[in-house]
Amino acid sequence: MLTTRSQRWRDRRCHWIPDATEIDPKQLAVDIISTKNQAAPFVRAHHYTASMPVARLSVGLFANGAGGRATLVGVCVFSHPVNNASVPKSAGLTDPRTACDLGRLVIDDSQGGNAETFLIARAFRLLRREKPEILSVISYADPVRRVDPDGQVILPGHCGLIYRAANSQYSGRSSPRTDLILPDGQPISSRALSKIRNAECGQRYAIEALLTAGARPPNFGEDRADWLADLERTGFLRRRRHPGCHTYLFPLTRAARIAARKVPNLPYPVLDRSATQGDVTALPLLQHAM
């Protein structure tokens, strides 16, 4: 294995288990699940963002439970790309419909260290069967460590070592950006902000997420863009520069592997285990990327 421990999630908090622990494949099954009724509740209960991307296919990892009943212990969500431009940039494909993102990969801490590769491999097979138009999968690893006001680690930051173990192609960083950060250290997705500012479908859920985090409700008739600006002005929302996520590519077909020649194929980034804040990517790759 390439790491000494594996990341797991429970109740939106990160947990670690030794890589030396292993799953028993005979006790596990992987199958397509309902995005609305199974994947979304699991992700929102356990993933640190408590949010779901726009899914194209959701796959579940099941373990044998008491009385022979199957228990959902992991979810893999294939989602629409962050934007259409990411497909030619990260996969070398011209048609945005031919690639998707590995939008969520969440496994609880009941499973052994090699559960991710077990789930990913089988989820890719189901993706090819159900969505044959999808030729490549793009995945992102967020290397920025996030801590809440009490010093509790929300997201330790990672460099995508599990994607490396799954034989992906590393193509560099996504574009740097500026995030709006909640008081607990979590960022608000740019898509959620766009829904609020433009009064798009889904704005209610995005607003409720801010209210749950402690934001004041918008005043009657208050423009939503002005409301967000006031939350920032009063310090509820803070701006933080993000250096960009590490980007990995999984070509699923021969045509996708040929297209992938158009994008960079770089050495894998290295995790700096001594980092306590900010970007946890080890130097000198971090210097080169910046």
N, C-alpha and C positions, 0 to 999 in steps of 0.2 A: 504494500500500500504506500501511497505517497504522503499520507498524513498520519498523525498519531492519534487523532480523535475526529469524530464526526459530529456535525451540527444537527441538532434536533429542535423541535418546537413544541411547546405546550403552553396554552393560555397566554399566547403572544409573547412568551419569554424564551430566550435561547437557552438550550441545555446542551451538554456535551457528553458523549459516550466514547469509550475507547474503540479505536478501529479494530482492535483484536477481537472484539465481540462479532459474532457472525449470525446471520439469519439461518433459519431452517427452511429452504425453499418448499419442502413438502407441507409446511404449515401456512404458506402464503399463496395468494392468488391475485392476479391483476386483471381488471376488466373495465370497460367503459361505464361511467356513472353519469347520473343526472347533474348537470351543472347547477341548476337552481336548488334542487332538493338535497343533494349530497355534497358536491364539491364546495359550493359557496359557503354553507354553514361551517364546514370543517376549516376552510381557509380563514374565515372571519373570526373563528374561535381561537385559532392557534398562531397564524402568521402575524409577524410584528406590525404589518401595515393594517391588518384587519380589513382588507379590501380585496376585491376580485377584479381582474382585468376582463375585457370583453372576450369571452372564450369561444374557440372554434371546436374544441373537444376537451372533455375532462376524463381522466383515467384515475381509478382508485386502486390502492393497495389494501388488500383484505387479509386479516389474520384469523385463524381458527379461534373461536372464543368458547365460553362456557356453553355446554349443552349442544355443541356442534354448530353454534351460530357464528356467522362471519362478522367480524368487527372491522370497520374502516379505520386504518392506522396511517394512511398516507394518501396524498393527492398530487397528481401531476396535471397542470392546466396548460394546454396549448392555446395561445391567444393571438389576436390580431397584432401585427407589428406595431411598434411604438409610433411609427409613421412610415409612409410609403417609401421615403428616401432611404430608410434603413435597409431595405431589401437589396438594392443594387450595391450599396456601400458595404454591407456586411456579408452578403451571400453571393453577390455577382450576378443575380437574376434580375431580369428586367420587369417581369410581371409581379406586382406586389402580392397577388393571390397565391403565388407558388412558394411562399415562405411564411412561417409563423414564428412567434416567440414562445419560448418555454417560460410562460408568464408566472407560474407558481410551481414550486416543488417543496412540499411540506410533508414531513414524516415525523410522527411523534416519537418520544424517547423510549417506547417499548421495543423498538426494533434495533437490530444489530448494525454494525458499522458498514456493511456492504449493501444495505437496503436501497440506497440511492441508485447504484448502478443496476441492481436487479429491477427496480421499477422503471428506470429510464429506458433500458433495452427493450422491455416488453411494451412500454407505452409507445415507443417509436414504431413497433410492428403494428400496433392497433391504429396508430395515426395513418400509416401507409394504407392499411386496409380500408379505413373509413373515409379518409380524405386523400385520395390518390393524387389530387392536383398539387398537394404540398410536397415539395422536393427537398426543402432544407428547414432546419430549425435553428433559430438564433437565441442565444441565452446571454444574460448579463449577470455579472457579479459586482455587487456594490462594495467597494473597498473602504468606505468611510465609516468609522466607528461612531456610534450614536449612544449618548448617555443622557438619562433624564436628570431633572434638577436635584434629585436625591443621590446621584452618583451611580444609579443602577444601570447596567449595560442593557440597552434595548436591542441593539444590533452590533455585534463585535467587529463587523467589517470582514470581508473575505475576498479572496482573489480567484475563486472558482476552481479550487483544487479537485472537486468532485467531477467537474467537466473535463478536467485534464485526465482524470482516471478513466473517464468514458471515451477517451481518444477523440476529443474535439479539436478543431482548428482555432488557434487564438489569433484574432485579427486586430488587436489593439484596443484603444479606448473609444467609447462613445464621446460625443461632443461635450465639452465642459458646459456647465450650466449654473444658474443661481437658483437655489431652492428657497421656498418659504417654509420656515420651521415652526412647529407648534411648541408650546411650553414644555412638553415632555420630550422634546428632542426629535420627534418624528416629522418628516417632511410631508407636505401636501402635494399630491400628484398634480402636474401641470394640467392634466385632463380634467380633474375635479375643479380646479380654479377656472378653467375655460367654461365649464358647464355653468358655474355660478355667474361669471361675468356676462355671459351671453344668454342667460336664461334658457339653457338647453335642457333636453330631456335628461333626467337624472340629477338635476340641480338640488332637488329636495334632499336626496340622500347625502350629497356633498355638504350641504348646509347643516344638516343634522349632525354630521361627523364633527364639524367645527363647534357646534353648540355643546355636544357631549364633551368636547375637550375643554370647555369653559368659556367659549367666546360669547360676547353679548349678542342677543338676537338683533337682527336688522330692524330698524324703526319702520313704522308704517310709511310706505311710499319711498323708502330710501333706496337709491340706486345700488344694486349689488356690487358694482365695481367700487363705488364710494365706500360701501360697508367694508370691503376687503382692505381698501386703502387706510381706513380708520383703524382697523385691527392691527395693521402694521405700524401706523403712526403711534398708537398707544402702547406698543411693545408686545402685544399678545402674539403677533407673528413676527418672526425675525428672518432676515436674509442671511444665507450662508452659501459661499461658493463651493461648488462640487467639481472635482477634477475630471469627472467622467467615469463611467463604469467599464470594467473589463468586458470585452465582447468575445463570445465563443460561437463557433459555427459547427453544426452537425449536418453535413450533406447526406441525404438518405438514398440517393440514386446516383448512377453513373453520370447522368447529365448534370446533376447538382455538383458532383465532384469536379467536373470539367469547368463549370461556371465559377467554382470557388477559387480557381487559379487566378481570377481577376482581382481577388482581394488579398491583403497581406497575410502571410503565414509566418507568424513571429514566435520567438521563444516564449514559453509560458512565464507569466509573472510569478514572483515569489512573495510569500507572506512574511512580513516582519512581525514576529511574535512578541517583540519587546515594545511595540507601539501601543500607547495607551490612549491616544486620541487622534482624530483626523484620519488621513489616508494611511492604511496599514500595509501598503505595498512597499516592499523592501527596495532600497537603493541598490544599484544605480538605475534600475528600470524606471523608477518613479521620476528621476531627474530627466531621463530621456523622453518620457511621456509628456511631461509638463512643457 
